[in-house]
Amino acid sequence: MRPARALSLSRGVLWLSLAGAAIYLAGRFSLVGIPEGDRGMEPTFRAGERLLVDRRPGRLERGDFVLFLVGNGQSRVARLAAVHGDLLEWVDGRLSVNGEPVGPPGGAPPDPLRPGEALVGRDNPDLPERWSRVSEKELRGRVVLAWPF
């Protein structure tokens, strides 16, 4: 094979590889913005920040920042606090999951989680509705990067 033909062939393979990687990354990750006026995750994330979300995160762990669906097709970001089977207790005015405190004092004690449910919490302690139950089917991914830093 002539050198010019080999170089042309290797460039074609490189472009195909780059296109395949771009398609894979576009299918796996989403760029999500925190809407203006949404103070739910302050001080961790602020309105206007951009988040890179892994839409196929595998197993989610307590403490992960997750993207989940709420009514009318909107999505929100919150911290995964508990999944079905975790022991939820209210100790000294604070939510405790499996014996470990997970948030600041305040709020109302949640009922036990049903199968397929998860408990997510917003980081802003000034919010009256800090804890939310969501279906595990509504969890859309894990936040892997936020900017500006």
C-alpha positions in Angstrom: 0.0 0.0 0.0 1.3 3.4 -0.9 2.0 5.9 2.0 -0.6 8.4 0.8 -3.3 5.7 0.7 -2.3 4.5 4.2 -2.4 8.0 5.6 -5.8 8.6 4.0 -7.1 5.4 5.5 -5.8 6.2 9.0 -7.4 9.6 8.9 -10.7 8.0 8.0 -10.4 5.6 10.9 -9.6 8.5 13.2 -12.6 10.5 12.1 -14.9 7.5 12.5 -13.5 6.9 16.0 -14.1 10.5 17.0 -17.6 10.5 15.6 -18.4 7.3 17.5 -17.0 8.8 20.7 -19.1 12.0 20.2 -22.3 10.0 19.6 -21.6 7.9 22.7 -20.9 10.9 24.9 -24.0 12.8 23.6 -26.2 9.8 24.4 -24.7 9.3 27.9 -24.4 12.9 29.3 -26.6 15.9 29.4 -25.9 19.5 30.2 -28.5 20.9 32.6 -28.8 24.4 34.0 -30.1 25.4 37.4 -33.1 27.7 36.6 -33.0 31.4 37.7 -35.0 31.7 41.0 -34.4 28.1 42.0 -32.7 28.4 45.4 -33.2 24.8 46.5 -29.7 23.6 46.3 -27.9 26.7 47.7 -25.2 26.9 48.8 -24.0 23.8 46.9 -25.3 24.9 43.5 -26.6 28.3 42.6 -29.1 29.5 39.9 -27.4 29.8 36.5 -24.8 27.1 37.1 -24.4 24.4 34.5 -24.3 20.7 35.5 -23.0 17.7 33.6 -25.3 14.8 34.3 -24.5 11.1 33.6 -27.8 9.7 32.4 -26.6 6.1 32.9 -25.0 6.2 36.3 -25.4 2.6 37.3 -26.1 2.2 41.0 -26.8 5.5 42.8 -25.4 6.0 46.3 -26.7 8.0 49.3 -25.3 11.5 49.1 -25.2 11.6 45.3 -26.6 14.6 43.6 -29.3 13.4 41.3 -31.5 14.8 38.5 -35.1 13.8 38.9 -38.4 14.6 37.2 -41.1 16.7 38.9 -44.6 17.5 37.7 -45.2 19.1 34.3 -42.0 17.7 32.7 -39.6 19.8 34.7 -36.5 18.4 36.4 -34.7 19.3 39.6 -31.5 18.5 41.3 -31.3 17.2 44.8 -29.2 15.0 47.1 -30.2 11.3 47.4 -30.9 10.8 51.1 -32.5 7.3 51.3 -33.9 4.4 49.3 -36.4 1.7 50.1 -35.2 -0.4 53.0 -33.3 2.4 54.8 -34.4 3.2 58.4 -35.7 6.7 58.6 -35.8 8.2 62.1 -36.3 11.7 63.5 -33.7 12.3 66.1 -33.5 15.7 68.0 -35.5 17.4 65.2 -33.2 16.0 62.5 -33.7 13.3 59.8 -31.5 10.3 60.4 -31.0 7.5 57.8 -29.7 4.2 59.2 -28.5 6.0 62.3 -26.6 8.8 60.6 -27.9 12.4 60.5 -28.4 13.6 56.9 -29.6 17.2 57.2 -30.0 20.2 59.4 -32.8 20.4 62.0 -36.3 21.2 60.8 -39.0 19.8 58.7 -41.4 17.0 59.4 -40.5 13.3 59.9 -41.1 11.3 56.7 -43.1 8.1 56.6 -41.2 4.9 55.7 -40.4 4.5 52.0 -42.4 2.1 49.9 -40.7 -0.2 47.3 -39.5 1.8 44.3 -39.4 5.1 46.3 -36.4 7.2 47.2 -36.1 10.2 49.4 -34.3 13.3 48.1 -33.4 16.4 49.9 -32.6 20.0 48.8 -29.6 21.5 50.5 -31.2 24.9 51.3 -32.2 24.6 55.0 -34.5 27.7 54.6 -37.0 25.8 52.4 -40.2 24.7 54.1 -40.4 21.6 51.8 -36.9 20.2 52.1 -37.5 16.5 51.6 -39.4 14.9 48.7 -40.4 11.3 47.9 -39.7 10.4 44.3 -40.2 7.2 42.3 -36.9 5.6 41.5 -38.2 5.6 37.9 -38.1 9.5 38.0 -34.4 9.5 38.9 -32.7 10.6 35.6 -29.0 10.6 36.4 -26.1 11.7 38.7 -24.4 15.1 38.6 -20.8 14.5 37.7 -19.6 18.1 37.2 -20.7 21.7 37.9 -19.4 25.0 36.6 -18.6 27.7 37.1 -16.4 26.3 39.8 
